[in-house]
Amino acid sequence: MTPEDLKIRGLEKELQFSASRSTGAGGQNVNKVNTKVELRFSVISTLIFSDEEKELIINKLKNRLNNDGELVLVSQEARSQLANKLAVIEKFYRLLASALTLPLPRKETRPTKASKLKRLESKKFRSTVKKFRRSDRITGEE
């Protein structure tokens, strides 16, 4: 699933935003303007996703969810609130799209002839190395 597929579903009406003062560089602007944007999305109470999709999101993003089942994302890179809001929305869509994308099943393949030969050569080499380490080589007995 791509972020564009999610944008079509109309998730914006369920997003909650709050702004606060950002930290870091920015001079006096940091002290007086609320540019940091926090996005909250309740995965549990959303009506847009099916139960299977909710389970998938909860399992994949369990470390990012709070105790209330909310996904909380923050952006404070830009010096304007609008730029941070757009950045956090984009981050939200990318995160959900990656959580809803199922991995492709692995196709089983047979080892190539070259890989088999390489494995056998390395086994022979290890065998000779270990043969020369034996204690009976030191004493001269066989």
C-alpha positions as CSV (number, residue, x, y, z in Angstrom):
1,M,0.0,0.0,0.0
2,T,1.3,3.5,-0.9
3,P,0.8,6.8,1.0
4,E,-1.4,8.0,-2.0
5,D,-3.8,5.1,-1.4
6,L,-4.2,6.1,2.2
7,K,-4.7,9.8,1.3
8,I,-7.8,8.8,-0.8
9,R,-9.4,7.2,2.3
10,G,-9.8,10.6,4.0
11,L,-7.9,10.1,7.2
12,E,-7.4,13.9,7.8
13,K,-10.8,14.2,9.5
14,E,-9.6,11.8,12.3
15,L,-6.2,13.4,12.9
16,Q,-5.8,15.7,15.9
17,F,-3.2,18.4,15.9
18,S,-1.6,20.4,18.7
19,A,1.1,23.0,18.6
20,S,3.7,23.9,21.2
21,R,7.0,25.7,21.5
22,S,9.8,24.0,19.7
23,T,13.3,23.4,21.2
24,G,16.7,24.0,19.7
25,A,18.1,26.7,17.5
26,G,15.9,29.6,16.2
27,G,16.8,32.5,18.4
28,Q,13.9,34.5,19.9
29,N,11.5,32.8,17.5
30,V,11.7,29.7,19.6
31,N,10.7,31.4,22.7
32,K,7.5,33.1,21.4
33,V,6.1,31.0,18.5
34,N,4.4,27.6,18.7
35,T,6.0,25.8,15.8
36,K,6.3,22.2,17.0
37,V,3.4,20.2,15.7
38,E,2.1,17.0,17.4
39,L,-0.2,14.6,15.5
40,R,-2.5,12.1,17.2
41,F,-4.4,9.3,15.6
42,S,-6.4,6.8,17.5
43,V,-5.8,3.4,15.8
44,I,-8.3,1.6,18.0
45,S,-11.3,3.9,17.5
46,T,-10.8,4.7,13.8
47,L,-13.7,3.9,11.5
48,I,-11.7,4.0,8.3
49,F,-9.7,0.8,8.7
50,S,-11.1,-2.7,9.0
51,D,-10.4,-4.9,12.0
52,E,-7.7,-6.8,10.1
53,E,-5.9,-3.6,9.1
54,K,-6.1,-2.3,12.7
55,E,-4.6,-5.5,14.0
56,L,-1.8,-5.2,11.4
57,I,-1.1,-1.5,12.3
58,I,-1.1,-2.3,16.1
59,N,1.3,-5.3,15.6
60,K,3.7,-3.4,13.4
61,L,3.6,-0.1,15.3
62,K,3.2,-1.4,18.9
63,N,6.4,0.5,20.0
64,R,5.0,3.8,18.7
65,L,1.5,3.5,20.2
66,N,0.7,4.9,23.7
67,N,-1.5,3.2,26.3
68,D,-4.6,4.6,24.8
69,G,-3.9,3.1,21.4
70,E,-2.9,6.4,19.8
71,L,-0.2,6.9,17.3
72,V,1.7,10.1,18.3
73,L,4.1,11.8,15.9
74,V,6.0,15.0,16.3
75,S,7.7,17.4,13.9
76,Q,9.8,20.4,14.9
77,E,12.4,20.6,12.1
78,A,11.0,23.6,10.3
79,R,10.7,27.1,11.7
80,S,7.0,27.4,10.6
81,Q,4.0,25.6,12.0
82,L,2.6,25.0,8.6
83,A,5.8,23.3,7.3
84,N,6.0,21.1,10.4
85,K,2.3,20.2,10.0
86,L,2.9,19.1,6.4
87,A,6.0,17.2,7.4
88,V,4.2,15.3,10.2
89,I,1.3,14.4,7.9
90,E,3.7,13.0,5.3
91,K,5.5,11.1,8.0
92,F,2.2,9.7,9.2
93,Y,1.2,8.5,5.8
94,R,4.6,6.9,5.1
95,L,4.5,5.1,8.5
96,L,1.0,3.7,8.0
97,A,1.7,2.7,4.4
98,S,4.8,0.7,5.5
99,A,2.7,-0.9,8.4
100,L,0.0,-2.0,6.0
101,T,2.3,-3.4,3.3
102,L,2.6,-7.1,3.6
103,P,6.1,-8.6,2.9
104,L,6.4,-10.7,-0.3
105,P,6.7,-14.4,0.3
106,R,10.2,-15.8,-0.2
107,K,10.6,-18.0,-3.2
108,E,12.7,-21.1,-2.4
109,T,15.6,-21.5,-4.7
110,R,18.2,-24.3,-5.1
111,P,21.9,-23.5,-4.5
112,T,23.9,-23.0,-7.6
113,K,26.7,-25.3,-8.7
114,A,29.3,-22.6,-8.0
115,S,28.0,-22.1,-4.4
116,K,28.1,-25.8,-3.8
117,L,31.7,-26.0,-5.0
118,K,32.7,-22.9,-2.9
119,R,31.2,-24.5,0.2
120,L,33.0,-27.8,-0.4
121,E,36.3,-25.9,-1.0
122,S,35.9,-24.0,2.3
123,K,35.2,-27.3,4.1
124,K,38.4,-28.8,2.6
125,F,40.4,-25.8,3.6
126,R,39.1,-25.8,7.2
127,S,39.8,-29.6,7.4
128,T,43.4,-29.1,6.4
129,V,43.8,-26.2,8.9
130,K,42.5,-28.3,11.7
131,K,44.6,-31.3,10.6
132,F,47.8,-29.3,11.1
133,R,46.7,-28.2,14.5
134,R,46.5,-31.7,16.0
135,S,48.7,-32.5,18.9
136,D,50.1,-35.7,17.3
137,R,51.7,-33.5,14.6
138,I,53.8,-31.9,17.3
139,T,55.0,-35.1,18.8
140,G,55.6,-36.8,15.5
141,E,53.2,-39.7,16.1
142,E,50.4,-40.6,13.7
